[in-house]
Amino acid sequence: MNFWFRFIYKYRSVVEIGNLTYLKEIDIVAVNDLEKSIIFAEIKREKENISIAGLKDKARNLEAQLKDYHAEFIGLSIEDM
């Protein structure tokens, strides 16, 4: 439910028209409005397939919309379970 109100509801106009191209296959986007922080995460089975540089490139448009937020980029693999 928290995800719904933090992301889907907040960006409902984008979701409703199907304009999610700015997300470009980012696996997880976690937004903390209280602390003004955002975490972008890429999830891969094998750690060596994670590209933080690629993740930053994919997140560029969304990060620009959240200028006041501190962004963190992480990669997670099965080793992190």
N, C-alpha and C positions, 0 to 999 in steps of 0.2 A: 504494500500500500504506500509506503514511504517513497519507493521508486516512482510510483505513478504520479504522486503530487510533486515530487522534486524534478522529474524529467518529462514524462509524457504530458502531464497537464500544463506544465510551464511552456513546453514547445508544441502544444497541441495543434497550432495552425500549421506548423511544418509537418507534423506527423499526419494530420488529416489530408493534406494535399500530396503526401508521399514524397516530399522533398527532403529526403534524408541523405542526399549526396554529400553533404558536408561532413557526415560522420565517416564515410569511406571505410567501412568495415573495422571500426575500432571495437574491440571486444567488450570492454567495460569502460563506462564513464561514470565516476562517482563525484557528485557535487555536494559540497558542504557550504550552504549559504551562511551559516552562523560564523564560520571561521574564514569564509571567502577563499576556499581552497577547492581544487578539482584534481582528481586523479584519473589519468588515462592509462589503461592497461591493455597490453596485448597478451593473448593466451595462446601458447603453442604446446604441443606434446613434448617437443624436444627443445631444450633451452637454446641450443645453437641456432635455431630458426627464428629467434626473436630479434627484431631490429628496432631499437629505440629511436634511431634516426628516422626510420620509416614511420614509426608511430607519431613522432613529432610532426612529420610532414602531413600525415593524415589528419592530425588534430588542429592544424594551423587555423582553419576557418572558425571552428568552434571556440578555440582559445581566444581568437580575436574578438568574439562576441562577449567573452567573459574577461575583459581586460583587467578588472579590479581583483581578479582571483589569482592566487598562487597556484601554478600548475606543477604537477609531479607526474613523471612518466615512468611506468614500471613494466617489467616483463615477468610473466608467471608461466611456469611449466609444471609438468607432472611431479617434478622434484620438489615443488613448493607445497604439495599436498600433505 
